[in-house]
Amino acid sequence: MRMNHTIEDLHKLIAPKQPSKIGRVLHELVKGQSLNRFEAERQLHDHTLNSTISDLANEWGVRVRRVREQVPGYGGQLVSCVRYSLELDTQNLKLCYQCLSRIGYANSCETIELF
């Protein structure tokens, strides 16, 4: 098994048939996306992104960057929220690969199904 993974390896990981919420969020972040709570709700059905990010950081050890921003909310009023993205250093990306592998994400080369 190869130990040095690239960002491209992370992009190619294939999700399990029913990915967990934490898996969906982490997979989106390793693909280079950043998310705020409203995007996570629409795109990933995560209603509590702040808690999911807290779990990734405190229970899994994943380092997540946080940046405050304001976005248009109801009636065009600005709403303050946090945009989350991954720290993209090699050690953090390796940890993300290990976490995703542990919860059922697979390298495309490892997912050949026999009929």
KOLGU-4560 file (N, C-alpha, C; in nm, 3 decimals, padded with zeros to 5 digits):
<recs>
<n_xx: 00.084 n_yy: -00.118 n_zz: 00.000 ca_xx: 00.000 ca_yy: 00.000 ca_zz: 00.000 c_xx: 00.088 c_yy: 00.124 c_zz: 00.000 mol: A seq: 1 type: MET>
<n_xx: 00.057 n_yy: 00.218 n_zz: -00.084 ca_xx: 00.135 ca_yy: 00.340 ca_zz: -00.097 c_xx: 00.105 c_yy: 00.433 c_zz: 00.020 mol: A seq: 2 type: ARG>
<n_xx: 00.209 n_yy: 00.495 n_zz: 00.076 ca_xx: 00.191 ca_yy: 00.580 ca_zz: 00.193 c_xx: 00.187 c_yy: 00.729 c_zz: 00.159 mol: A seq: 3 type: MET>
<n_xx: 00.243 n_yy: 00.769 n_zz: 00.047 ca_xx: 00.242 ca_yy: 00.911 ca_zz: 00.010 c_xx: 00.127 c_yy: 00.939 c_zz: -00.084 mol: A seq: 4 type: ASN>
<n_xx: 00.027 n_yy: 01.011 n_zz: -00.035 ca_xx: -00.091 ca_yy: 01.041 ca_zz: -00.115 c_xx: -00.086 c_yy: 01.187 c_zz: -00.158 mol: A seq: 5 type: HIS>
<n_xx: -00.138 n_yy: 01.211 n_zz: -00.277 ca_xx: -00.143 ca_yy: 01.348 ca_zz: -00.329 c_xx: -00.285 c_yy: 01.401 c_zz: -00.316 mol: A seq: 6 type: THR>
<n_xx: -00.300 n_yy: 01.529 n_zz: -00.338 ca_xx: -00.433 ca_yy: 01.590 ca_zz: -00.337 c_xx: -00.520 c_yy: 01.526 c_zz: -00.445 mol: A seq: 7 type: ILE>
<n_xx: -00.461 n_yy: 01.484 n_zz: -00.555 ca_xx: -00.537 ca_yy: 01.417 ca_zz: -00.661 c_xx: -00.593 c_yy: 01.284 c_zz: -00.611 mol: A seq: 8 type: GLU>
<n_xx: -00.518 n_yy: 01.213 n_zz: -00.526 ca_xx: -00.568 ca_yy: 01.088 ca_zz: -00.468 c_xx: -00.694 c_yy: 01.115 c_zz: -00.386 mol: A seq: 9 type: ASP>
<n_xx: -00.693 n_yy: 01.223 n_zz: -00.312 ca_xx: -00.809 ca_yy: 01.258 ca_zz: -00.231 c_xx: -00.929 c_yy: 01.292 c_zz: -00.318 mol: A seq: 10 type: LEU>
<n_xx: -00.906 n_yy: 01.358 n_zz: -00.430 ca_xx: -01.014 ca_yy: 01.395 ca_zz: -00.520 c_xx: -01.077 c_yy: 01.272 c_zz: -00.582 mol: A seq: 11 type: HIS>
<n_xx: -00.999 n_yy: 01.165 n_zz: -00.600 ca_xx: -01.047 ca_yy: 01.045 ca_zz: -00.667 c_xx: -01.113 c_yy: 00.944 c_zz: -00.574 mol: A seq: 12 type: LYS>
<n_xx: -01.112 n_yy: 00.970 n_zz: -00.445 ca_xx: -01.176 ca_yy: 00.877 ca_zz: -00.353 c_xx: -01.324 c_yy: 00.864 c_zz: -00.387 mol: A seq: 13 type: LEU>
<n_xx: -01.373 n_yy: 00.743 n_zz: -00.380 ca_xx: -01.512 ca_yy: 00.716 ca_zz: -00.412 c_xx: -01.589 c_yy: 00.693 c_zz: -00.282 mol: A seq: 14 type: ILE>
<n_xx: -01.701 n_yy: 00.762 n_zz: -00.270 ca_xx: -01.781 ca_yy: 00.754 ca_zz: -00.148 c_xx: -01.851 c_yy: 00.619 c_zz: -00.139 mol: A seq: 15 type: ALA>
<n_xx: -01.874 n_yy: 00.574 n_zz: -00.015 ca_xx: -01.955 ca_yy: 00.452 ca_zz: 00.002 c_xx: -02.098 c_yy: 00.479 c_zz: -00.044 mol: A seq: 16 type: PRO>
<n_xx: -02.179 n_yy: 00.374 n_zz: -00.054 ca_xx: -02.316 ca_yy: 00.391 ca_zz: -00.105 c_xx: -02.398 c_yy: 00.486 c_zz: -00.020 mol: A seq: 17 type: LYS>
<n_xx: -02.380 n_yy: 00.484 n_zz: 00.110 ca_xx: -02.452 ca_yy: 00.575 ca_zz: 00.200 c_xx: -02.351 c_yy: 00.646 c_zz: 00.290 mol: A seq: 18 type: GLN>
<n_xx: -02.287 n_yy: 00.751 n_zz: 00.239 ca_xx: -02.184 ca_yy: 00.818 ca_zz: 00.318 c_xx: -02.241 c_yy: 00.889 c_zz: 00.440 mol: A seq: 19 type: PRO>
<n_xx: -02.165 n_yy: 00.888 n_zz: 00.547 ca_xx: -02.206 ca_yy: 00.958 ca_zz: 00.669 c_xx: -02.196 c_yy: 01.109 c_zz: 00.647 mol: A seq: 20 type: SER>
<n_xx: -02.260 n_yy: 01.183 n_zz: 00.735 ca_xx: -02.255 ca_yy: 01.330 ca_zz: 00.726 c_xx: -02.110 c_yy: 01.378 c_zz: 00.739 mol: A seq: 21 type: LYS>
<n_xx: -02.037 n_yy: 01.326 n_zz: 00.836 ca_xx: -01.899 ca_yy: 01.370 ca_zz: 00.855 c_xx: -01.814 c_yy: 01.334 c_zz: 00.734 mol: A seq: 22 type: ILE>
<n_xx: -01.842 n_yy: 01.219 n_zz: 00.672 ca_xx: -01.771 ca_yy: 01.180 ca_zz: 00.552 c_xx: -01.800 c_yy: 01.271 c_zz: 00.435 mol: A seq: 23 type: GLY>
<n_xx: -01.928 n_yy: 01.308 n_zz: 00.418 ca_xx: -01.965 ca_yy: 01.398 ca_zz: 00.308 c_xx: -01.894 c_yy: 01.532 c_zz: 00.323 mol: A seq: 24 type: ARG>
<n_xx: -01.892 n_yy: 01.585 n_zz: 00.445 ca_xx: -01.829 ca_yy: 01.716 ca_zz: 00.467 c_xx: -01.679 c_yy: 01.707 c_zz: 00.445 mol: A seq: 25 type: VAL>
<n_xx: -01.613 n_yy: 01.608 n_zz: 00.505 ca_xx: -01.468 ca_yy: 01.595 ca_zz: 00.489 c_xx: -01.431 c_yy: 01.573 c_zz: 00.342 mol: A seq: 26 type: LEU>
<n_xx: -01.506 n_yy: 01.491 n_zz: 00.272 ca_xx: -01.477 ca_yy: 01.465 ca_zz: 00.131 c_xx: -01.488 c_yy: 01.592 c_zz: 00.048 mol: A seq: 27 type: HIS>
<n_xx: -01.588 n_yy: 01.672 n_zz: 00.076 ca_xx: -01.604 ca_yy: 01.800 ca_zz: 00.005 c_xx: -01.487 c_yy: 01.893 c_zz: 00.034 mol: A seq: 28 type: GLU>
<n_xx: -01.444 n_yy: 01.897 n_zz: 00.160 ca_xx: -01.332 ca_yy: 01.985 ca_zz: 00.196 c_xx: -01.201 c_yy: 01.939 c_zz: 00.133 mol: A seq: 29 type: LEU>
<n_xx: -01.177 n_yy: 01.807 n_zz: 00.126 ca_xx: -01.050 ca_yy: 01.761 ca_zz: 00.067 c_xx: -01.048 c_yy: 01.783 c_zz: -00.084 mol: A seq: 30 type: VAL>
<n_xx: -01.163 n_yy: 01.802 n_zz: -00.144 ca_xx: -01.167 ca_yy: 01.834 ca_zz: -00.287 c_xx: -01.137 c_yy: 01.981 c_zz: -00.311 mol: A seq: 31 type: LYS>
<n_xx: -01.101 n_yy: 02.053 n_zz: -00.204 ca_xx: -01.061 ca_yy: 02.193 ca_zz: -00.219 c_xx: -01.175 c_yy: 02.292 c_zz: -00.200 mol: A seq: 32 type: GLY>
<n_xx: -01.292 n_yy: 02.243 n_zz: -00.168 ca_xx: -01.406 ca_yy: 02.331 ca_zz: -00.146 c_xx: -01.398 c_yy: 02.394 c_zz: -00.008 mol: A seq: 33 type: GLN>
<n_xx: -01.459 n_yy: 02.510 n_zz: 00.005 ca_xx: -01.480 ca_yy: 02.570 ca_zz: 00.136 c_xx: -01.631 c_yy: 02.578 c_zz: 00.154 mol: A seq: 34 type: SER>
<n_xx: -01.675 n_yy: 02.576 n_zz: 00.278 ca_xx: -01.819 ca_yy: 02.573 ca_zz: 00.305 c_xx: -01.855 c_yy: 02.667 c_zz: 00.418 mol: A seq: 35 type: LEU>
<n_xx: -01.972 n_yy: 02.729 n_zz: 00.407 ca_xx: -02.032 ca_yy: 02.793 ca_zz: 00.524 c_xx: -02.157 c_yy: 02.712 c_zz: 00.557 mol: A seq: 36 type: ASN>
<n_xx: -02.224 n_yy: 02.746 n_zz: 00.666 ca_xx: -02.336 ca_yy: 02.664 ca_zz: 00.713 c_xx: -02.451 c_yy: 02.656 c_zz: 00.613 mol: A seq: 37 type: ARG>
<n_xx: -02.473 n_yy: 02.761 n_zz: 00.536 ca_xx: -02.584 ca_yy: 02.762 ca_zz: 00.441 c_xx: -02.554 c_yy: 02.673 c_zz: 00.321 mol: A seq: 38 type: PHE>
<n_xx: -02.430 n_yy: 02.677 n_zz: 00.274 ca_xx: -02.389 ca_yy: 02.590 ca_zz: 00.162 c_xx: -02.392 c_yy: 02.443 c_zz: 00.205 mol: A seq: 39 type: GLU>
<n_xx: -02.346 n_yy: 02.416 n_zz: 00.327 ca_xx: -02.345 ca_yy: 02.278 ca_zz: 00.377 c_xx: -02.487 c_yy: 02.223 c_zz: 00.386 mol: A seq: 40 type: ALA>
<n_xx: -02.579 n_yy: 02.307 n_zz: 00.427 ca_xx: -02.719 ca_yy: 02.266 ca_zz: 00.437 c_xx: -02.774 c_yy: 02.231 c_zz: 00.298 mol: A seq: 41 type: GLU>
<n_xx: -02.753 n_yy: 02.320 n_zz: 00.202 ca_xx: -02.806 ca_yy: 02.298 ca_zz: 00.066 c_xx: -02.738 c_yy: 02.181 c_zz: -00.005 mol: A seq: 42 type: ARG>
<n_xx: -02.605 n_yy: 02.178 n_zz: 00.001 ca_xx: -02.530 ca_yy: 02.082 ca_zz: -00.080 c_xx: -02.514 c_yy: 01.946 c_zz: -00.014 mol: A seq: 43 type: GLN>
<n_xx: -02.499 n_yy: 01.943 n_zz: 00.119 ca_xx: -02.462 ca_yy: 01.818 ca_zz: 00.187 c_xx: -02.565 c_yy: 01.774 c_zz: 00.292 mol: A seq: 44 type: LEU>
<n_xx: -02.672 n_yy: 01.851 n_zz: 00.308 ca_xx: -02.777 ca_yy: 01.822 ca_zz: 00.406 c_xx: -02.722 c_yy: 01.816 c_zz: 00.548 mol: A seq: 45 type: HIS>
<n_xx: -02.623 n_yy: 01.900 n_zz: 00.575 ca_xx: -02.568 ca_yy: 01.911 ca_zz: 00.710 c_xx: -02.628 c_yy: 02.035 c_zz: 00.774 mol: A seq: 46 type: ASP>
<n_xx: -02.714 n_yy: 02.013 n_zz: 00.872 ca_xx: -02.784 ca_yy: 02.125 ca_zz: 00.937 c_xx: -02.703 c_yy: 02.186 c_zz: 01.051 mol: A seq: 47 type: HIS>
<n_xx: -02.593 n_yy: 02.120 n_zz: 01.089 ca_xx: -02.511 ca_yy: 02.168 ca_zz: 01.202 c_xx: -02.363 c_yy: 02.161 c_zz: 01.165 mol: A seq: 48 type: THR>
<n_xx: -02.325 n_yy: 02.234 n_zz: 01.063 ca_xx: -02.188 ca_yy: 02.229 ca_zz: 01.013 c_xx: -02.087 c_yy: 02.262 c_zz: 01.124 mol: A seq: 49 type: LEU>
<n_xx: -02.118 n_yy: 02.356 n_zz: 01.210 ca_xx: -02.023 ca_yy: 02.392 ca_zz: 01.316 c_xx: -01.993 c_yy: 02.271 c_zz: 01.405 mol: A seq: 50 type: ASN>
<n_xx: -02.091 n_yy: 02.189 n_zz: 01.434 ca_xx: -02.069 ca_yy: 02.069 ca_zz: 01.516 c_xx: -01.990 c_yy: 01.964 c_zz: 01.439 mol: A seq: 51 type: SER>
<n_xx: -02.018 n_yy: 01.949 n_zz: 01.311 ca_xx: -01.944 ca_yy: 01.854 ca_zz: 01.228 c_xx: -01.798 c_yy: 01.893 c_zz: 01.221 mol: A seq: 52 type: THR>
<n_xx: -01.771 n_yy: 02.021 n_zz: 01.202 ca_xx: -01.633 ca_yy: 02.071 ca_zz: 01.196 c_xx: -01.565 c_yy: 02.050 c_zz: 01.332 mol: A seq: 53 type: ILE>
<n_xx: -01.637 n_yy: 02.074 n_zz: 01.440 ca_xx: -01.583 ca_yy: 02.052 ca_zz: 01.574 c_xx: -01.544 c_yy: 01.906 c_zz: 01.593 mol: A seq: 54 type: SER>
<n_xx: -01.628 n_yy: 01.814 n_zz: 01.547 ca_xx: -01.595 ca_yy: 01.671 ca_zz: 01.556 c_xx: -01.471 c_yy: 01.638 c_zz: 01.474 mol: A seq: 55 type: ASP>
<n_xx: -01.464 n_yy: 01.691 n_zz: 01.352 ca_xx: -01.346 ca_yy: 01.665 ca_zz: 01.269 c_xx: -01.219 c_yy: 01.713 c_zz: 01.338 mol: A seq: 56 type: LEU>
<n_xx: -01.225 n_yy: 01.831 n_zz: 01.400 ca_xx: -01.108 ca_yy: 01.889 ca_zz: 01.463 c_xx: -01.075 c_yy: 01.820 c_zz: 01.596 mol: A seq: 57 type: ALA>
<n_xx: -01.173 n_yy: 01.804 n_zz: 01.683 ca_xx: -01.146 ca_yy: 01.757 ca_zz: 01.819 c_xx: -01.140 c_yy: 01.606 c_zz: 01.834 mol: A seq: 58 type: ASN>
<n_xx: -01.217 n_yy: 01.533 n_zz: 01.754 ca_xx: -01.217 ca_yy: 01.387 ca_zz: 01.766 c_xx: -01.128 c_yy: 01.319 c_zz: 01.663 mol: A seq: 59 type: GLU>
<n_xx: -01.110 n_yy: 01.382 n_zz: 01.547 ca_xx: -01.034 ca_yy: 01.320 ca_zz: 01.439 c_xx: -00.897 c_yy: 01.385 c_zz: 01.420 mol: A seq: 60 type: TRP>
<n_xx: -00.877 n_yy: 01.504 n_zz: 01.475 ca_xx: -00.749 ca_yy: 01.571 ca_zz: 01.465 c_xx: -00.727 c_yy: 01.648 c_zz: 01.335 mol: A seq: 61 type: GLY>
<n_xx: -00.830 n_yy: 01.662 n_zz: 01.254 ca_xx: -00.819 ca_yy: 01.734 ca_zz: 01.127 c_xx: -00.811 c_yy: 01.884 c_zz: 01.155 mol: A seq: 62 type: VAL>
<n_xx: -00.716 n_yy: 01.951 n_zz: 01.091 ca_xx: -00.702 ca_yy: 02.095 ca_zz: 01.109 c_xx: -00.784 c_yy: 02.169 c_zz: 01.004 mol: A seq: 63 type: ARG>
<n_xx: -00.874 n_yy: 02.254 n_zz: 01.053 ca_xx: -00.968 ca_yy: 02.326 ca_zz: 00.967 c_xx: -00.948 c_yy: 02.475 c_zz: 00.985 mol: A seq: 64 type: VAL>
<n_xx: -00.939 n_yy: 02.545 n_zz: 00.874 ca_xx: -00.926 ca_yy: 02.691 ca_zz: 00.874 c_xx: -01.065 c_yy: 02.751 c_zz: 00.888 mol: A seq: 65 type: ARG>
<n_xx: -01.076 n_yy: 02.857 n_zz: 00.967 ca_xx: -01.204 ca_yy: 02.926 ca_zz: 00.989 c_xx: -01.189 c_yy: 03.075 c_zz: 00.957 mol: A seq: 66 type: ARG>
<n_xx: -01.279 n_yy: 03.127 n_zz: 00.874 ca_xx: -01.277 ca_yy: 03.268 ca_zz: 00.837 c_xx: -01.419 c_yy: 03.322 c_zz: 00.850 mol: A seq: 67 type: VAL>
<n_xx: -01.435 n_yy: 03.430 n_zz: 00.927 ca_xx: -01.567 ca_yy: 03.493 ca_zz: 00.941 c_xx: -01.602 c_yy: 03.565 c_zz: 00.811 mol: A seq: 68 type: ARG>
<n_xx: -01.732 n_yy: 03.557 n_zz: 00.776 ca_xx: -01.781 ca_yy: 03.627 ca_zz: 00.657 c_xx: -01.926 c_yy: 03.668 c_zz: 00.680 mol: A seq: 69 type: GLU>
<n_xx: -01.973 n_yy: 03.756 n_zz: 00.595 ca_xx: -02.113 ca_yy: 03.795 ca_zz: 00.596 c_xx: -02.174 c_yy: 03.758 c_zz: 00.462 mol: A seq: 70 type: GLN>
<n_xx: -02.292 n_yy: 03.697 n_zz: 00.468 ca_xx: -02.362 ca_yy: 03.657 ca_zz: 00.346 c_xx: -02.505 c_yy: 03.708 c_zz: 00.353 mol: A seq: 71 type: VAL>
<n_xx: -02.569 n_yy: 03.727 n_zz: 00.237 ca_xx: -02.708 ca_yy: 03.771 ca_zz: 00.238 c_xx: -02.798 c_yy: 03.663 c_zz: 00.298 mol: A seq: 72 type: PRO>
<n_xx: -02.884 n_yy: 03.703 n_zz: 00.390 ca_xx: -02.979 ca_yy: 03.611 ca_zz: 00.452 c_xx: -03.121 c_yy: 03.648 c_zz: 00.413 mol: A seq: 73 type: GLY>
<n_xx: -03.214 n_yy: 03.616 n_zz: 00.499 ca_xx: -03.354 ca_yy: 03.644 ca_zz: 00.475 c_xx: -03.376 c_yy: 03.793 c_zz: 00.449 mol: A seq: 74 type: TYR>
<n_xx: -03.447 n_yy: 03.822 n_zz: 00.343 ca_xx: -03.476 ca_yy: 03.961 ca_zz: 00.308 c_xx: -03.354 c_yy: 04.041 c_zz: 00.267 mol: A seq: 75 type: GLY>
<n_xx: -03.244 n_yy: 03.973 n_zz: 00.234 ca_xx: -03.123 ca_yy: 04.043 ca_zz: 00.192 c_xx: -03.038 c_yy: 04.096 c_zz: 00.307 mol: A seq: 76 type: GLY>
<n_xx: -03.085 n_yy: 04.074 n_zz: 00.431 ca_xx: -03.007 ca_yy: 04.119 ca_zz: 00.548 c_xx: -02.877 c_yy: 04.038 c_zz: 00.557 mol: A seq: 77 type: GLN>
<n_xx: -02.768 n_yy: 04.104 n_zz: 00.588 ca_xx: -02.641 ca_yy: 04.034 ca_zz: 00.603 c_xx: -02.641 c_yy: 03.951 c_zz: 00.732 mol: A seq: 78 type: LEU>
<n_xx: -02.589 n_yy: 03.830 n_zz: 00.719 ca_xx: -02.580 ca_yy: 03.736 ca_zz: 00.830 c_xx: -02.434 c_yy: 03.698 c_zz: 00.846 mol: A seq: 79 type: VAL>
<n_xx: -02.386 n_yy: 03.699 n_zz: 00.968 ca_xx: -02.248 ca_yy: 03.659 ca_zz: 00.996 c_xx: -02.241 c_yy: 03.506 c_zz: 01.010 mol: A seq: 80 type: SER>
<n_xx: -02.141 n_yy: 03.447 n_zz: 00.947 ca_xx: -02.119 ca_yy: 03.303 ca_zz: 00.960 c_xx: -01.969 c_yy: 03.276 c_zz: 00.939 mol: A seq: 81 type: CYS>
<n_xx: -01.932 n_yy: 03.150 n_zz: 00.943 ca_xx: -01.792 ca_yy: 03.110 ca_zz: 00.929 c_xx: -01.777 c_yy: 03.025 c_zz: 00.804 mol: A seq: 82 type: VAL>
<n_xx: -01.672 n_yy: 03.053 n_zz: 00.728 ca_xx: -01.637 ca_yy: 02.970 ca_zz: 00.612 c_xx: -01.524 c_yy: 02.877 c_zz: 00.655 mol: A seq: 83 type: ARG>
<n_xx: -01.544 n_yy: 02.748 n_zz: 00.631 ca_xx: -01.449 ca_yy: 02.646 ca_zz: 00.672 c_xx: -01.377 c_yy: 02.590 c_zz: 00.550 mol: A seq: 84 type: TYR>
<n_xx: -01.247 n_yy: 02.566 n_zz: 00.565 ca_xx: -01.167 ca_yy: 02.498 ca_zz: 00.462 c_xx: -01.056 c_yy: 02.423 c_zz: 00.533 mol: A seq: 85 type: SER>
<n_xx: -00.993 n_yy: 02.332 n_zz: 00.463 ca_xx: -00.885 ca_yy: 02.252 ca_zz: 00.523 c_xx: -00.752 c_yy: 02.324 c_zz: 00.517 mol: A seq: 86 type: LEU>
<n_xx: -00.671 n_yy: 02.300 n_zz: 00.618 ca_xx: -00.529 ca_yy: 02.334 ca_zz: 00.609 c_xx: -00.470 c_yy: 02.230 c_zz: 00.513 mol: A seq: 87 type: GLU>
<n_xx: -00.401 n_yy: 02.276 n_zz: 00.409 ca_xx: -00.361 ca_yy: 02.186 ca_zz: 00.300 c_xx: -00.218 c_yy: 02.135 c_zz: 00.308 mol: A seq: 88 type: LEU>
<n_xx: -00.161 n_yy: 02.130 n_zz: 00.428 ca_xx: -00.026 ca_yy: 02.074 ca_zz: 00.440 c_xx: -00.032 c_yy: 01.921 c_zz: 00.429 mol: A seq: 89 type: ASP>
<n_xx: 00.082 n_yy: 01.862 n_zz: 00.397 ca_xx: 00.091 ca_yy: 01.719 ca_zz: 00.371 c_xx: 00.042 c_yy: 01.634 c_zz: 00.488 mol: A seq: 90 type: THR>
<n_xx: 00.079 n_yy: 01.669 n_zz: 00.610 ca_xx: 00.039 ca_yy: 01.591 ca_zz: 00.727 c_xx: -00.114 c_yy: 01.590 c_zz: 00.743 mol: A seq: 91 type: GLN>
<n_xx: -00.178 n_yy: 01.705 n_zz: 00.726 ca_xx: -00.323 ca_yy: 01.713 ca_zz: 00.740 c_xx: -00.394 c_yy: 01.637 c_zz: 00.629 mol: A seq: 92 type: ASN>
<n_xx: -00.344 n_yy: 01.646 n_zz: 00.507 ca_xx: -00.405 ca_yy: 01.573 ca_zz: 00.395 c_xx: -00.391 c_yy: 01.422 c_zz: 00.413 mol: A seq: 93 type: LEU>
<n_xx: -00.279 n_yy: 01.379 n_zz: 00.465 ca_xx: -00.259 ca_yy: 01.236 ca_zz: 00.492 c_xx: -00.360 c_yy: 01.189 c_zz: 00.597 mol: A seq: 94 type: LYS>
<n_xx: -00.379 n_yy: 01.268 n_zz: 00.701 ca_xx: -00.477 ca_yy: 01.235 ca_zz: 00.804 c_xx: -00.617 c_yy: 01.228 c_zz: 00.744 mol: A seq: 95 type: LEU>
<n_xx: -00.652 n_yy: 01.321 n_zz: 00.658 ca_xx: -00.784 ca_yy: 01.321 ca_zz: 00.593 c_xx: -00.804 c_yy: 01.196 c_zz: 00.510 mol: A seq: 96 type: CYS>
<n_xx: -00.701 n_yy: 01.155 n_zz: 00.436 ca_xx: -00.707 ca_yy: 01.033 ca_zz: 00.356 c_xx: -00.732 c_yy: 00.912 c_zz: 00.446 mol: A seq: 97 type: TYR>
<n_xx: -00.661 n_yy: 00.906 n_zz: 00.557 ca_xx: -00.678 ca_yy: 00.795 ca_zz: 00.651 c_xx: -00.818 c_yy: 00.794 c_zz: 00.710 mol: A seq: 98 type: GLN>
<n_xx: -00.869 n_yy: 00.911 n_zz: 00.747 ca_xx: -01.004 ca_yy: 00.921 ca_zz: 00.804 c_xx: -01.109 c_yy: 00.875 c_zz: 00.703 mol: A seq: 99 type: CYS>
<n_xx: -01.099 n_yy: 00.924 n_zz: 00.581 ca_xx: -01.197 ca_yy: 00.885 ca_zz: 00.480 c_xx: -01.188 c_yy: 00.736 c_zz: 00.448 mol: A seq: 100 type: LEU>
<n_xx: -01.068 n_yy: 00.682 n_zz: 00.442 ca_xx: -01.052 ca_yy: 00.539 ca_zz: 00.418 c_xx: -01.116 c_yy: 00.457 c_zz: 00.529 mol: A seq: 101 type: SER>
<n_xx: -01.100 n_yy: 00.503 n_zz: 00.651 ca_xx: -01.155 ca_yy: 00.433 ca_zz: 00.768 c_xx: -01.308 c_yy: 00.427 c_zz: 00.767 mol: A seq: 102 type: ARG>
<n_xx: -01.372 n_yy: 00.527 n_zz: 00.707 ca_xx: -01.519 ca_yy: 00.529 ca_zz: 00.707 c_xx: -01.579 c_yy: 00.487 c_zz: 00.573 mol: A seq: 103 type: ILE>
<n_xx: -01.500 n_yy: 00.417 n_zz: 00.492 ca_xx: -01.555 ca_yy: 00.353 ca_zz: 00.374 c_xx: -01.528 c_yy: 00.416 c_zz: 00.240 mol: A seq: 104 type: GLY>
<n_xx: -01.455 n_yy: 00.527 n_zz: 00.237 ca_xx: -01.418 ca_yy: 00.586 ca_zz: 00.108 c_xx: -01.303 c_yy: 00.504 c_zz: 00.052 mol: A seq: 105 type: TYR>
<n_xx: -01.306 n_yy: 00.480 n_zz: -00.079 ca_xx: -01.207 ca_yy: 00.392 ca_zz: -00.139 c_xx: -01.141 c_yy: 00.457 c_zz: -00.259 mol: A seq: 106 type: ALA>
<n_xx: -01.016 n_yy: 00.419 n_zz: -00.279 ca_xx: -00.943 ca_yy: 00.459 ca_zz: -00.399 c_xx: -01.011 c_yy: 00.394 c_zz: -00.518 mol: A seq: 107 type: ASN>
<n_xx: -01.020 n_yy: 00.463 n_zz: -00.629 ca_xx: -01.091 ca_yy: 00.409 ca_zz: -00.747 c_xx: -01.031 c_yy: 00.276 c_zz: -00.792 mol: A seq: 108 type: SER>
<n_xx: -00.902 n_yy: 00.254 n_zz: -00.766 ca_xx: -00.837 ca_yy: 00.128 ca_zz: -00.805 c_xx: -00.880 c_yy: 00.013 c_zz: -00.714 mol: A seq: 109 type: CYS>
<n_xx: -00.932 n_yy: 00.046 n_zz: -00.595 ca_xx: -00.969 ca_yy: -00.057 ca_zz: -00.498 c_xx: -01.117 c_yy: -00.092 c_zz: -00.502 mol: A seq: 110 type: GLU>
<n_xx: -01.193 n_yy: -00.035 n_zz: -00.596 ca_xx: -01.338 ca_yy: -00.051 ca_zz: -00.591 c_xx: -01.391 c_yy: -00.139 c_zz: -00.704 mol: A seq: 111 type: THR>
<n_xx: -01.308 n_yy: -00.219 n_zz: -00.762 ca_xx: -01.353 ca_yy: -00.308 ca_zz: -00.869 c_xx: -01.442 c_yy: -00.416 c_zz: -00.808 mol: A seq: 112 type: ILE>
<n_xx: -01.566 n_yy: -00.424 n_zz: -00.857 ca_xx: -01.659 ca_yy: -00.523 ca_zz: -00.804 c_xx: -01.664 c_yy: -00.640 c_zz: -00.901 mol: A seq: 113 type: GLU>
<n_xx: -01.662 n_yy: -00.760 n_zz: -00.846 ca_xx: -01.675 ca_yy: -00.879 ca_zz: -00.927 c_xx: -01.821 c_yy: -00.920 c_zz: -00.930 mol: A seq: 114 type: LEU>
<n_xx: -01.869 n_yy: -00.961 n_zz: -01.047 ca_xx: -02.010 ca_yy: -01.001 ca_zz: -01.060 c_xx: -02.024 c_yy: -01.151 c_zz: -01.043 mol: A seq: 115 type: PHE>
</recs>
